[in-house]
Amino acid sequence: MGVQNYASFASPEVDRAIEESAAVESLFERRAALERIMQMLMDELVWVPLYVDQDVYGIDRGFSWQPRSDSFVLAAEISPREAP
């Protein structure tokens, strides 16, 4: 389930818990639900990350741009920097 299921993990119990957590409106209850799901996944040891990807960017000082948390670089988000 999900676009980032790189391990092709399948568990009806985990899928059901994920779907149910999406309906939880309380911040604290949702966090608790997500923590339970993460514990289920850790118990199964579905995915073992061997490294943490790091993004490195370089940009000309004549432009203004902020990196995104999803690592996408969108040309529409780059703009000429205003002259001082």
N, CA, C and O atoms as a Maestro MAE file, in Angstrom:
{
 s_m_m2io_version
 :::
 2.0.0
}

f_m_ct {
 s_m_title
 :::
 protein
 m_atom[336] {
  # First column is atom index #
  i_m_mmod_type
  r_m_x_coord
  r_m_y_coord
  r_m_z_coord
  i_m_residue_number
  s_m_chain_name
  s_m_pdb_residue_name
  s_m_pdb_atom_name
  i_m_atomic_number
  :::
  1 25 0.845 -1.173 0.000 1 A "MET " " N  " 7
  2 3 0.000 0.000 0.000 1 A "MET " " CA " 6
  3 2 0.892 1.238 0.000 1 A "MET " " C  " 6
  4 15 1.869 1.288 0.748 1 A "MET " " O  " 8
  5 25 0.584 2.212 -0.803 2 A "GLY " " N  " 7
  6 3 1.332 3.466 -0.801 2 A "GLY " " CA " 6
  7 2 2.357 3.531 -1.910 2 A "GLY " " C  " 6
  8 15 2.842 2.505 -2.387 2 A "GLY " " O  " 8
  9 25 2.680 4.737 -2.314 3 A "VAL " " N  " 7
  10 3 3.606 4.928 -3.430 3 A "VAL " " CA " 6
  11 2 5.052 4.697 -3.028 3 A "VAL " " C  " 6
  12 15 5.905 4.510 -3.895 3 A "VAL " " O  " 8
  13 25 5.349 4.705 -1.736 4 A "GLN " " N  " 7
  14 3 6.722 4.491 -1.302 4 A "GLN " " CA " 6
  15 2 6.905 3.122 -0.659 4 A "GLN " " C  " 6
  16 15 7.767 2.953 0.203 4 A "GLN " " O  " 8
  17 25 6.115 2.161 -1.062 5 A "ASN " " N  " 7
  18 3 6.230 0.795 -0.560 5 A "ASN " " CA " 6
  19 2 7.277 0.064 -1.397 5 A "ASN " " C  " 6
  20 15 6.959 -0.867 -2.137 5 A "ASN " " O  " 8
  21 25 8.528 0.498 -1.270 6 A "TYR " " N  " 7
  22 3 9.604 -0.035 -2.102 6 A "TYR " " CA " 6
  23 2 9.887 -1.510 -1.831 6 A "TYR " " C  " 6
  24 15 10.398 -2.205 -2.709 6 A "TYR " " O  " 8
  25 25 9.569 -1.994 -0.648 7 A "ALA " " N  " 7
  26 3 9.834 -3.387 -0.302 7 A "ALA " " CA " 6
  27 2 8.703 -4.312 -0.744 7 A "ALA " " C  " 6
  28 15 8.796 -5.528 -0.575 7 A "ALA " " O  " 8
  29 25 7.634 -3.744 -1.311 8 A "SER " " N  " 7
  30 3 6.449 -4.523 -1.709 8 A "SER " " CA " 6
  31 2 5.862 -5.290 -0.525 8 A "SER " " C  " 6
  32 15 5.349 -6.398 -0.685 8 A "SER " " O  " 8
  33 25 5.943 -4.694 0.654 9 A "PHE " " N  " 7
  34 3 5.403 -5.302 1.860 9 A "PHE " " CA " 6
  35 2 3.885 -5.342 1.780 9 A "PHE " " C  " 6
  36 15 3.259 -4.363 1.374 9 A "PHE " " O  " 8
  37 25 3.294 -6.454 2.160 10 A "ALA " " N  " 7
  38 3 1.841 -6.589 2.146 10 A "ALA " " CA " 6
  39 2 1.378 -7.216 3.457 10 A "ALA " " C  " 6
  40 15 1.829 -8.297 3.836 10 A "ALA " " O  " 8
  41 25 0.478 -6.529 4.140 11 A "SER " " N  " 7
  42 3 -0.102 -7.037 5.369 11 A "SER " " CA " 6
  43 2 -1.490 -6.443 5.514 11 A "SER " " C  " 6
  44 15 -1.632 -5.231 5.678 11 A "SER " " O  " 8
  45 25 -2.524 -7.287 5.457 12 A "PRO " " N  " 7
  46 3 -3.885 -6.771 5.622 12 A "PRO " " CA " 6
  47 2 -4.065 -6.037 6.952 12 A "PRO " " C  " 6
  48 15 -4.795 -5.048 7.018 12 A "PRO " " O  " 8
  49 25 -3.407 -6.513 8.010 13 A "GLU " " N  " 7
  50 3 -3.520 -5.879 9.321 13 A "GLU " " CA " 6
  51 2 -2.916 -4.465 9.307 13 A "GLU " " C  " 6
  52 15 -3.515 -3.528 9.833 13 A "GLU " " O  " 8
  53 25 -1.737 -4.318 8.709 14 A "VAL " " N  " 7
  54 3 -1.091 -3.009 8.635 14 A "VAL " " CA " 6
  55 2 -1.877 -2.090 7.709 14 A "VAL " " C  " 6
  56 15 -2.091 -0.921 8.032 14 A "VAL " " O  " 8
  57 25 -2.311 -2.606 6.560 15 A "ASP " " N  " 7
  58 3 -3.101 -1.789 5.632 15 A "ASP " " CA " 6
  59 2 -4.371 -1.269 6.298 15 A "ASP " " C  " 6
  60 15 -4.736 -0.106 6.131 15 A "ASP " " O  " 8
  61 25 -5.035 -2.135 7.048 16 A "ARG " " N  " 7
  62 3 -6.270 -1.742 7.737 16 A "ARG " " CA " 6
  63 2 -5.958 -0.658 8.782 16 A "ARG " " C  " 6
  64 15 -6.704 0.313 8.909 16 A "ARG " " O  " 8
  65 25 -4.867 -0.825 9.521 17 A "ALA " " N  " 7
  66 3 -4.494 0.158 10.542 17 A "ALA " " CA " 6
  67 2 -4.169 1.505 9.907 17 A "ALA " " C  " 6
  68 15 -4.522 2.549 10.456 17 A "ALA " " O  " 8
  69 25 -3.499 1.491 8.754 18 A "ILE " " N  " 7
  70 3 -3.182 2.737 8.049 18 A "ILE " " CA " 6
  71 2 -4.465 3.429 7.608 18 A "ILE " " C  " 6
  72 15 -4.626 4.633 7.810 18 A "ILE " " O  " 8
  73 25 -5.383 2.665 7.004 19 A "GLU " " N  " 7
  74 3 -6.640 3.247 6.546 19 A "GLU " " CA " 6
  75 2 -7.450 3.805 7.721 19 A "GLU " " C  " 6
  76 15 -8.046 4.876 7.606 19 A "GLU " " O  " 8
  77 25 -7.474 3.095 8.835 20 A "GLU " " N  " 7
  78 3 -8.221 3.571 10.007 20 A "GLU " " CA " 6
  79 2 -7.577 4.823 10.596 20 A "GLU " " C  " 6
  80 15 -8.282 5.709 11.080 20 A "GLU " " O  " 8
  81 25 -6.247 4.908 10.562 21 A "SER " " N  " 7
  82 3 -5.569 6.072 11.133 21 A "SER " " CA " 6
  83 2 -5.886 7.343 10.350 21 A "SER " " C  " 6
  84 15 -5.845 8.439 10.909 21 A "SER " " O  " 8
  85 25 -6.202 7.209 9.067 22 A "ALA " " N  " 7
  86 3 -6.519 8.375 8.239 22 A "ALA " " CA " 6
  87 2 -7.815 9.046 8.690 22 A "ALA " " C  " 6
  88 15 -8.031 10.224 8.406 22 A "ALA " " O  " 8
  89 25 -8.666 8.317 9.381 23 A "ALA " " N  " 7
  90 3 -9.947 8.863 9.828 23 A "ALA " " CA " 6
  91 2 -9.868 9.486 11.222 23 A "ALA " " C  " 6
  92 15 -10.831 10.103 11.676 23 A "ALA " " O  " 8
  93 25 -8.741 9.331 11.899 24 A "VAL " " N  " 7
  94 3 -8.594 9.857 13.255 24 A "VAL " " CA " 6
  95 2 -8.321 11.352 13.180 24 A "VAL " " C  " 6
  96 15 -7.360 11.783 12.544 24 A "VAL " " O  " 8
  97 25 -9.165 12.137 13.828 25 A "GLU " " N  " 7
  98 3 -9.035 13.598 13.767 25 A "GLU " " CA " 6
  99 2 -8.199 14.173 14.901 25 A "GLU " " C  " 6
  100 15 -7.549 15.204 14.723 25 A "GLU " " O  " 8
  101 25 -8.203 13.536 16.046 26 A "SER " " N  " 7
  102 3 -7.442 14.031 17.195 26 A "SER " " CA " 6
  103 2 -5.952 13.866 16.931 26 A "SER " " C  " 6
  104 15 -5.498 12.776 16.583 26 A "SER " " O  " 8
  105 25 -5.198 14.933 17.094 27 A "LEU " " N  " 7
  106 3 -3.761 14.909 16.870 27 A "LEU " " CA " 6
  107 2 -3.081 13.852 17.732 27 A "LEU " " C  " 6
  108 15 -2.233 13.104 17.247 27 A "LEU " " O  " 8
  109 25 -3.449 13.788 19.003 28 A "PHE " " N  " 7
  110 3 -2.817 12.857 19.933 28 A "PHE " " CA " 6
  111 2 -3.208 11.410 19.631 28 A "PHE " " C  " 6
  112 15 -2.369 10.512 19.711 28 A "PHE " " O  " 8
  113 25 -4.470 11.182 19.285 29 A "GLU " " N  " 7
  114 3 -4.906 9.827 18.946 29 A "GLU " " CA " 6
  115 2 -4.279 9.371 17.633 29 A "GLU " " C  " 6
  116 15 -3.896 8.209 17.497 29 A "GLU " " O  " 8
  117 25 -4.171 10.287 16.663 30 A "ARG " " N  " 7
  118 3 -3.558 9.939 15.376 30 A "ARG " " CA " 6
  119 2 -2.082 9.606 15.571 30 A "ARG " " C  " 6
  120 15 -1.574 8.647 14.989 30 A "ARG " " O  " 8
  121 25 -1.400 10.398 16.389 31 A "ARG " " N  " 7
  122 3 0.009 10.107 16.645 31 A "ARG " " CA " 6
  123 2 0.164 8.733 17.281 31 A "ARG " " C  " 6
  124 15 1.051 7.968 16.901 31 A "ARG " " O  " 8
  125 25 -0.693 8.418 18.246 32 A "ALA " " N  " 7
  126 3 -0.633 7.104 18.895 32 A "ALA " " CA " 6
  127 2 -0.895 5.991 17.890 32 A "ALA " " C  " 6
  128 15 -0.241 4.949 17.932 32 A "ALA " " O  " 8
  129 25 -1.854 6.208 16.984 33 A "ALA " " N  " 7
  130 3 -2.157 5.208 15.956 33 A "ALA " " CA " 6
  131 2 -0.962 5.007 15.028 33 A "ALA " " C  " 6
  132 15 -0.623 3.875 14.685 33 A "ALA " " O  " 8
  133 25 -0.326 6.104 14.621 34 A "LEU " " N  " 7
  134 3 0.839 6.004 13.735 34 A "LEU " " CA " 6
  135 2 2.026 5.351 14.442 34 A "LEU " " C  " 6
  136 15 2.800 4.624 13.819 34 A "LEU " " O  " 8
  137 25 2.166 5.607 15.733 35 A "GLU " " N  " 7
  138 3 3.226 4.947 16.497 35 A "GLU " " CA " 6
  139 2 2.990 3.438 16.565 35 A "GLU " " C  " 6
  140 15 3.936 2.656 16.470 35 A "GLU " " O  " 8
  141 25 1.727 3.029 16.729 36 A "ARG " " N  " 7
  142 3 1.408 1.596 16.735 36 A "ARG " " CA " 6
  143 2 1.723 0.972 15.375 36 A "ARG " " C  " 6
  144 15 2.249 -0.139 15.304 36 A "ARG " " O  " 8
  145 25 1.403 1.683 14.307 37 A "ILE " " N  " 7
  146 3 1.689 1.173 12.965 37 A "ILE " " CA " 6
  147 2 3.197 1.036 12.772 37 A "ILE " " C  " 6
  148 15 3.667 0.022 12.257 37 A "ILE " " O  " 8
  149 25 3.955 2.051 13.183 38 A "MET " " N  " 7
  150 3 5.408 1.976 13.057 38 A "MET " " CA " 6
  151 2 5.958 0.803 13.855 38 A "MET " " C  " 6
  152 15 6.884 0.129 13.404 38 A "MET " " O  " 8
  153 25 5.395 0.550 15.043 39 A "GLN " " N  " 7
  154 3 5.853 -0.592 15.840 39 A "GLN " " CA " 6
  155 2 5.542 -1.902 15.128 39 A "GLN " " C  " 6
  156 15 6.353 -2.829 15.147 39 A "GLN " " O  " 8
  157 25 4.369 -1.984 14.497 40 A "MET " " N  " 7
  158 3 4.026 -3.185 13.723 40 A "MET " " CA " 6
  159 2 5.054 -3.412 12.620 40 A "MET " " C  " 6
  160 15 5.498 -4.538 12.399 40 A "MET " " O  " 8
  161 25 5.429 -2.341 11.932 41 A "LEU " " N  " 7
  162 3 6.396 -2.449 10.846 41 A "LEU " " CA " 6
  163 2 7.778 -2.825 11.371 41 A "LEU " " C  " 6
  164 15 8.475 -3.632 10.757 41 A "LEU " " O  " 8
  165 25 8.176 -2.249 12.496 42 A "MET " " N  " 7
  166 3 9.475 -2.579 13.078 42 A "MET " " CA " 6
  167 2 9.505 -4.027 13.544 42 A "MET " " C  " 6
  168 15 10.532 -4.696 13.440 42 A "MET " " O  " 8
  169 25 8.376 -4.510 14.058 43 A "ASP " " N  " 7
  170 3 8.307 -5.915 14.485 43 A "ASP " " CA " 6
  171 2 8.509 -6.851 13.301 43 A "ASP " " C  " 6
  172 15 9.103 -7.920 13.441 43 A "ASP " " O  " 8
  173 25 8.015 -6.449 12.141 44 A "GLU " " N  " 7
  174 3 8.171 -7.250 10.925 44 A "GLU " " CA " 6
  175 2 9.530 -7.004 10.254 44 A "GLU " " C  " 6
  176 15 9.961 -7.784 9.405 44 A "GLU " " O  " 8
  177 25 10.191 -5.921 10.641 45 A "LEU " " N  " 7
  178 3 11.448 -5.480 10.043 45 A "LEU " " CA " 6
  179 2 11.340 -5.508 8.520 45 A "LEU " " C  " 6
  180 15 12.076 -6.207 7.823 45 A "LEU " " O  " 8
  181 25 10.388 -4.713 8.043 46 A "VAL " " N  " 7
  182 3 10.050 -4.658 6.626 46 A "VAL " " CA " 6
  183 2 11.168 -4.063 5.793 46 A "VAL " " C  " 6
  184 15 11.448 -4.539 4.693 46 A "VAL " " O  " 8
  185 25 11.799 -3.037 6.305 47 A "TRP " " N  " 7
  186 3 12.751 -2.268 5.504 47 A "TRP " " CA " 6
  187 2 13.932 -1.913 6.396 47 A "TRP " " C  " 6
  188 15 13.743 -1.414 7.506 47 A "TRP " " O  " 8
  189 25 15.128 -2.163 5.928 48 A "VAL " " N  " 7
  190 3 16.325 -1.800 6.678 48 A "VAL " " CA " 6
  191 2 17.059 -0.733 5.871 48 A "VAL " " C  " 6
  192 15 17.702 -1.054 4.872 48 A "VAL " " O  " 8
  193 25 16.971 0.544 6.293 49 A "PRO " " N  " 7
  194 3 17.665 1.593 5.543 49 A "PRO " " CA " 6
  195 2 19.173 1.464 5.732 49 A "PRO " " C  " 6
  196 15 19.667 1.413 6.858 49 A "PRO " " O  " 8
  197 25 19.886 1.411 4.633 50 A "LEU " " N  " 7
  198 3 21.334 1.275 4.701 50 A "LEU " " CA " 6
  199 2 22.035 2.619 4.637 50 A "LEU " " C  " 6
  200 15 23.213 2.727 4.977 50 A "LEU " " O  " 8
  201 25 21.318 3.638 4.204 51 A "TYR " " N  " 7
  202 3 21.874 4.985 4.165 51 A "TYR " " CA " 6
  203 2 20.743 5.997 4.191 51 A "TYR " " C  " 6
  204 15 19.585 5.669 3.935 51 A "TYR " " O  " 8
  205 25 21.097 7.219 4.502 52 A "VAL " " N  " 7
  206 3 20.131 8.310 4.471 52 A "VAL " " CA " 6
  207 2 20.555 9.234 3.338 52 A "VAL " " C  " 6
  208 15 21.652 9.792 3.356 52 A "VAL " " O  " 8
  209 25 19.693 9.387 2.372 53 A "ASP " " N  " 7
  210 3 19.991 10.212 1.213 53 A "ASP " " CA " 6
  211 2 20.096 11.678 1.635 53 A "ASP " " C  " 6
  212 15 19.308 12.160 2.449 53 A "ASP " " O  " 8
  213 25 21.062 12.363 1.082 54 A "GLN " " N  " 7
  214 3 21.255 13.771 1.395 54 A "GLN " " CA " 6
  215 2 21.322 14.541 0.082 54 A "GLN " " C  " 6
  216 15 22.010 14.133 -0.853 54 A "GLN " " O  " 8
  217 25 20.609 15.642 0.023 55 A "ASP " " N  " 7
  218 3 20.599 16.464 -1.183 55 A "ASP " " CA " 6
  219 2 21.593 17.610 -1.028 55 A "ASP " " C  " 6
  220 15 21.694 18.221 0.035 55 A "ASP " " O  " 8
  221 25 22.325 17.891 -2.108 56 A "VAL " " N  " 7
  222 3 23.254 19.016 -2.128 56 A "VAL " " CA " 6
  223 2 22.898 19.861 -3.340 56 A "VAL " " C  " 6
  224 15 22.786 19.343 -4.452 56 A "VAL " " O  " 8
  225 25 22.720 21.160 -3.129 57 A "TYR " " N  " 7
  226 3 22.314 22.050 -4.205 57 A "TYR " " CA " 6
  227 2 23.312 23.194 -4.339 57 A "TYR " " C  " 6
  228 15 23.977 23.573 -3.375 57 A "TYR " " O  " 8
  229 25 23.402 23.724 -5.524 58 A "GLY " " N  " 7
  230 3 24.168 24.937 -5.772 58 A "GLY " " CA " 6
  231 2 23.310 25.857 -6.633 58 A "GLY " " C  " 6
  232 15 22.675 25.408 -7.588 58 A "GLY " " O  " 8
  233 25 23.293 27.133 -6.298 59 A "ILE " " N  " 7
  234 3 22.474 28.071 -7.059 59 A "ILE " " CA " 6
  235 2 23.212 29.408 -7.165 59 A "ILE " " C  " 6
  236 15 23.845 29.859 -6.210 59 A "ILE " " O  " 8
  237 25 23.122 30.011 -8.307 60 A "ASP " " N  " 7
  238 3 23.742 31.320 -8.542 60 A "ASP " " CA " 6
  239 2 23.131 32.338 -7.588 60 A "ASP " " C  " 6
  240 15 21.927 32.306 -7.333 60 A "ASP " " O  " 8
  241 25 23.953 33.240 -7.060 61 A "ARG " " N  " 7
  242 3 23.465 34.232 -6.099 61 A "ARG " " CA " 6
  243 2 22.456 35.200 -6.705 61 A "ARG " " C  " 6
  244 15 21.796 35.946 -5.981 61 A "ARG " " O  " 8
  245 25 22.335 35.190 -8.015 62 A "GLY " " N  " 7
  246 3 21.372 36.057 -8.678 62 A "GLY " " CA " 6
  247 2 19.954 35.518 -8.630 62 A "GLY " " C  " 6
  248 15 19.023 36.163 -9.112 62 A "GLY " " O  " 8
  249 25 19.786 34.327 -8.043 63 A "PHE " " N  " 7
  250 3 18.464 33.710 -7.964 63 A "PHE " " CA " 6
  251 2 18.087 33.447 -6.515 63 A "PHE " " C  " 6
  252 15 18.948 33.337 -5.642 63 A "PHE " " O  " 8
  253 25 16.793 33.349 -6.278 64 A "SER " " N  " 7
  254 3 16.255 33.040 -4.964 64 A "SER " " CA " 6
  255 2 15.498 31.712 -5.066 64 A "SER " " C  " 6
  256 15 14.687 31.516 -5.972 64 A "SER " " O  " 8
  257 25 15.775 30.801 -4.120 65 A "TRP " " N  " 7
  258 3 15.130 29.485 -4.140 65 A "TRP " " CA " 6
  259 2 15.283 28.828 -2.786 65 A "TRP " " C  " 6
  260 15 16.321 28.976 -2.141 65 A "TRP " " O  " 8
  261 25 14.268 28.103 -2.342 66 A "GLN " " N  " 7
  262 3 14.311 27.348 -1.104 66 A "GLN " " CA " 6
  263 2 14.148 25.867 -1.421 66 A "GLN " " C  " 6
  264 15 13.208 25.506 -2.130 66 A "GLN " " O  " 8
  265 25 15.024 24.996 -0.926 67 A "PRO " " N  " 7
  266 3 14.858 23.554 -1.151 67 A "PRO " " CA " 6
  267 2 13.538 23.048 -0.571 67 A "PRO " " C  " 6
  268 15 13.041 23.567 0.429 67 A "PRO " " O  " 8
  269 25 12.987 22.036 -1.215 68 A "ARG " " N  " 7
  270 3 11.739 21.426 -0.767 68 A "ARG " " CA " 6
  271 2 12.038 20.171 0.042 68 A "ARG " " C  " 6
  272 15 13.082 19.547 -0.148 68 A "ARG " " O  " 8
  273 25 11.148 19.802 0.926 69 A "SER " " N  " 7
  274 3 11.341 18.590 1.732 69 A "SER " " CA " 6
  275 2 11.209 17.317 0.903 69 A "SER " " C  " 6
  276 15 11.678 16.258 1.322 69 A "SER " " O  " 8
  277 25 10.572 17.404 -0.275 70 A "ASP " " N  " 7
  278 3 10.421 16.224 -1.125 70 A "ASP " " CA " 6
  279 2 11.545 16.091 -2.155 70 A "ASP " " C  " 6
  280 15 11.506 15.200 -3.003 70 A "ASP " " O  " 8
  281 25 12.542 16.969 -2.086 71 A "SER " " N  " 7
  282 3 13.730 16.953 -2.960 71 A "SER " " CA " 6
  283 2 13.435 17.340 -4.406 71 A "SER " " C  " 6
  284 15 14.334 17.278 -5.245 71 A "SER " " O  " 8
  285 25 12.213 17.734 -4.720 72 A "PHE " " N  " 7
  286 3 11.912 18.164 -6.083 72 A "PHE " " CA " 6
  287 2 12.493 19.559 -6.306 72 A "PHE " " C  " 6
  288 15 12.502 20.387 -5.396 72 A "PHE " " O  " 8
  289 25 12.972 19.810 -7.511 73 A "VAL " " N  " 7
  290 3 13.424 21.142 -7.899 73 A "VAL " " CA " 6
  291 2 12.491 21.596 -9.016 73 A "VAL " " C  " 6
  292 15 12.546 21.070 -10.128 73 A "VAL " " O  " 8
  293 25 11.641 22.563 -8.724 74 A "LEU " " N  " 7
  294 3 10.670 23.050 -9.681 74 A "LEU " " CA " 6
  295 2 11.098 24.431 -10.175 74 A "LEU " " C  " 6
  296 15 11.287 25.354 -9.383 74 A "LEU " " O  " 8
  297 25 11.247 24.556 -11.470 75 A "ALA " " N  " 7
  298 3 11.697 25.825 -12.048 75 A "ALA " " CA " 6
  299 2 10.782 26.978 -11.652 75 A "ALA " " C  " 6
  300 15 11.246 28.108 -11.496 75 A "ALA " " O  " 8
  301 25 9.501 26.711 -11.491 76 A "ALA " " N  " 7
  302 3 8.547 27.763 -11.126 76 A "ALA " " CA " 6
  303 2 8.822 28.342 -9.740 76 A "ALA " " C  " 6
  304 15 8.338 29.428 -9.418 76 A "ALA " " O  " 8
  305 25 9.589 27.635 -8.921 77 A "GLU " " N  " 7
  306 3 9.888 28.110 -7.571 77 A "GLU " " CA " 6
  307 2 11.213 28.875 -7.497 77 A "GLU " " C  " 6
  308 15 11.604 29.325 -6.420 77 A "GLU " " O  " 8
  309 25 11.900 29.025 -8.621 78 A "ILE " " N  " 7
  310 3 13.149 29.772 -8.673 78 A "ILE " " CA " 6
  311 2 12.856 31.130 -9.292 78 A "ILE " " C  " 6
  312 15 12.208 31.226 -10.334 78 A "ILE " " O  " 8
  313 25 13.340 32.177 -8.636 79 A "SER " " N  " 7
  314 3 13.057 33.522 -9.137 79 A "SER " " CA " 6
  315 2 14.325 34.375 -9.062 79 A "SER " " C  " 6
  316 15 15.213 34.114 -8.251 79 A "SER " " O  " 8
  317 25 14.395 35.402 -9.924 80 A "PRO " " N  " 7
  318 3 15.533 36.317 -9.847 80 A "PRO " " CA " 6
  319 2 15.529 37.022 -8.496 80 A "PRO " " C  " 6
  320 15 14.483 37.449 -8.007 80 A "PRO " " O  " 8
  321 25 16.701 37.137 -7.909 81 A "ARG " " N  " 7
  322 3 16.830 37.823 -6.617 81 A "ARG " " CA " 6
  323 2 16.717 39.325 -6.869 81 A "ARG " " C  " 6
  324 15 17.219 39.837 -7.870 81 A "ARG " " O  " 8
  325 25 16.066 40.008 -5.968 82 A "GLU " " N  " 7
  326 3 15.920 41.457 -6.095 82 A "GLU " " CA " 6
  327 2 17.255 42.131 -5.819 82 A "GLU " " C  " 6
  328 15 17.991 41.725 -4.920 82 A "GLU " " O  " 8
  329 25 17.560 43.155 -6.591 83 A "ALA " " N  " 7
  330 3 18.813 43.894 -6.419 83 A "ALA " " CA " 6
  331 2 18.791 44.639 -5.087 83 A "ALA " " C  " 6
  332 15 17.750 45.167 -4.695 83 A "ALA " " O  " 8
  333 25 19.935 44.690 -4.381 84 A "PRO " " N  " 7
  334 3 19.977 45.390 -3.078 84 A "PRO " " CA " 6
  335 2 19.838 46.890 -3.215 84 A "PRO " " C  " 6
  336 15 19.855 47.605 -2.213 84 A "PRO " " O  " 8
  :::
 }
 m_bond[335] {
  # First column is bond index #
  i_m_from
  i_m_to
  i_m_order
  :::
  1 1 2 1
  2 2 3 1
  3 3 4 2
  4 3 5 1
  5 5 6 1
  6 6 7 1
  7 7 8 2
  8 7 9 1
  9 9 10 1
  10 10 11 1
  11 11 12 2
  12 11 13 1
  13 13 14 1
  14 14 15 1
  15 15 16 2
  16 15 17 1
  17 17 18 1
  18 18 19 1
  19 19 20 2
  20 19 21 1
  21 21 22 1
  22 22 23 1
  23 23 24 2
  24 23 25 1
  25 25 26 1
  26 26 27 1
  27 27 28 2
  28 27 29 1
  29 29 30 1
  30 30 31 1
  31 31 32 2
  32 31 33 1
  33 33 34 1
  34 34 35 1
  35 35 36 2
  36 35 37 1
  37 37 38 1
  38 38 39 1
  39 39 40 2
  40 39 41 1
  41 41 42 1
  42 42 43 1
  43 43 44 2
  44 43 45 1
  45 45 46 1
  46 46 47 1
  47 47 48 2
  48 47 49 1
  49 49 50 1
  50 50 51 1
  51 51 52 2
  52 51 53 1
  53 53 54 1
  54 54 55 1
  55 55 56 2
  56 55 57 1
  57 57 58 1
  58 58 59 1
  59 59 60 2
  60 59 61 1
  61 61 62 1
  62 62 63 1
  63 63 64 2
  64 63 65 1
  65 65 66 1
  66 66 67 1
  67 67 68 2
  68 67 69 1
  69 69 70 1
  70 70 71 1
  71 71 72 2
  72 71 73 1
  73 73 74 1
  74 74 75 1
  75 75 76 2
  76 75 77 1
  77 77 78 1
  78 78 79 1
  79 79 80 2
  80 79 81 1
  81 81 82 1
  82 82 83 1
  83 83 84 2
  84 83 85 1
  85 85 86 1
  86 86 87 1
  87 87 88 2
  88 87 89 1
  89 89 90 1
  90 90 91 1
  91 91 92 2
  92 91 93 1
  93 93 94 1
  94 94 95 1
  95 95 96 2
  96 95 97 1
  97 97 98 1
  98 98 99 1
  99 99 100 2
  100 99 101 1
  101 101 102 1
  102 102 103 1
  103 103 104 2
  104 103 105 1
  105 105 106 1
  106 106 107 1
  107 107 108 2
  108 107 109 1
  109 109 110 1
  110 110 111 1
  111 111 112 2
  112 111 113 1
  113 113 114 1
  114 114 115 1
  115 115 116 2
  116 115 117 1
  117 117 118 1
  118 118 119 1
  119 119 120 2
  120 119 121 1
  121 121 122 1
  122 122 123 1
  123 123 124 2
  124 123 125 1
  125 125 126 1
  126 126 127 1
  127 127 128 2
  128 127 129 1
  129 129 130 1
  130 130 131 1
  131 131 132 2
  132 131 133 1
  133 133 134 1
  134 134 135 1
  135 135 136 2
  136 135 137 1
  137 137 138 1
  138 138 139 1
  139 139 140 2
  140 139 141 1
  141 141 142 1
  142 142 143 1
  143 143 144 2
  144 143 145 1
  145 145 146 1
  146 146 147 1
  147 147 148 2
  148 147 149 1
  149 149 150 1
  150 150 151 1
  151 151 152 2
  152 151 153 1
  153 153 154 1
  154 154 155 1
  155 155 156 2
  156 155 157 1
  157 157 158 1
  158 158 159 1
  159 159 160 2
  160 159 161 1
  161 161 162 1
  162 162 163 1
  163 163 164 2
  164 163 165 1
  165 165 166 1
  166 166 167 1
  167 167 168 2
  168 167 169 1
  169 169 170 1
  170 170 171 1
  171 171 172 2
  172 171 173 1
  173 173 174 1
  174 174 175 1
  175 175 176 2
  176 175 177 1
  177 177 178 1
  178 178 179 1
  179 179 180 2
  180 179 181 1
  181 181 182 1
  182 182 183 1
  183 183 184 2
  184 183 185 1
  185 185 186 1
  186 186 187 1
  187 187 188 2
  188 187 189 1
  189 189 190 1
  190 190 191 1
  191 191 192 2
  192 191 193 1
  193 193 194 1
  194 194 195 1
  195 195 196 2
  196 195 197 1
  197 197 198 1
  198 198 199 1
  199 199 200 2
  200 199 201 1
  201 201 202 1
  202 202 203 1
  203 203 204 2
  204 203 205 1
  205 205 206 1
  206 206 207 1
  207 207 208 2
  208 207 209 1
  209 209 210 1
  210 210 211 1
  211 211 212 2
  212 211 213 1
  213 213 214 1
  214 214 215 1
  215 215 216 2
  216 215 217 1
  217 217 218 1
  218 218 219 1
  219 219 220 2
  220 219 221 1
  221 221 222 1
  222 222 223 1
  223 223 224 2
  224 223 225 1
  225 225 226 1
  226 226 227 1
  227 227 228 2
  228 227 229 1
  229 229 230 1
  230 230 231 1
  231 231 232 2
  232 231 233 1
  233 233 234 1
  234 234 235 1
  235 235 236 2
  236 235 237 1
  237 237 238 1
  238 238 239 1
  239 239 240 2
  240 239 241 1
  241 241 242 1
  242 242 243 1
  243 243 244 2
  244 243 245 1
  245 245 246 1
  246 246 247 1
  247 247 248 2
  248 247 249 1
  249 249 250 1
  250 250 251 1
  251 251 252 2
  252 251 253 1
  253 253 254 1
  254 254 255 1
  255 255 256 2
  256 255 257 1
  257 257 258 1
  258 258 259 1
  259 259 260 2
  260 259 261 1
  261 261 262 1
  262 262 263 1
  263 263 264 2
  264 263 265 1
  265 265 266 1
  266 266 267 1
  267 267 268 2
  268 267 269 1
  269 269 270 1
  270 270 271 1
  271 271 272 2
  272 271 273 1
  273 273 274 1
  274 274 275 1
  275 275 276 2
  276 275 277 1
  277 277 278 1
  278 278 279 1
  279 279 280 2
  280 279 281 1
  281 281 282 1
  282 282 283 1
  283 283 284 2
  284 283 285 1
  285 285 286 1
  286 286 287 1
  287 287 288 2
  288 287 289 1
  289 289 290 1
  290 290 291 1
  291 291 292 2
  292 291 293 1
  293 293 294 1
  294 294 295 1
  295 295 296 2
  296 295 297 1
  297 297 298 1
  298 298 299 1
  299 299 300 2
  300 299 301 1
  301 301 302 1
  302 302 303 1
  303 303 304 2
  304 303 305 1
  305 305 306 1
  306 306 307 1
  307 307 308 2
  308 307 309 1
  309 309 310 1
  310 310 311 1
  311 311 312 2
  312 311 313 1
  313 313 314 1
  314 314 315 1
  315 315 316 2
  316 315 317 1
  317 317 318 1
  318 318 319 1
  319 319 320 2
  320 319 321 1
  321 321 322 1
  322 322 323 1
  323 323 324 2
  324 323 325 1
  325 325 326 1
  326 326 327 1
  327 327 328 2
  328 327 329 1
  329 329 330 1
  330 330 331 1
  331 331 332 2
  332 331 333 1
  333 333 334 1
  334 334 335 1
  335 335 336 2
  :::
 }
}
